[in-house]
Amino acid sequence: MMSEIWQFIKKYEFWVLMLLVLGMYVGEQQLASRWLGELAFVVFLIAITRLAMHPMWKKEKKAEEEATD
């Protein structure tokens, strides 16, 4: 059971992080605590960076390199 959950988190990492960010922003509004929103912003930056490093963006680059060779 736990490994299935971990596989899901790894597969949909960006969307899981976005749900965490959304939850933190809602929690900030409900609890009126400023630090939760700031933490959500940091997690958002991490999610965007992880998405930018994802291998799916590198496929086009590899295809272009193979076409020129």
GIURTA-V793694 format. One record per run of one state. SS is the DSSP state (h for helix, s for strand, l for the rest). FROM is the first residue (numbers start at 1). TO is the last residue. If there is no record, write none. Layout:
# GIURTA-V793694
SS;FROM;TO + SS;FROM;TO
This chain:
# GIURTA-V793694
l;1;1 + h;2;11 + l;12;12 + h;13;31 + l;32;33 + h;34;52 + l;53;54 + h;55;68 + l;69;69
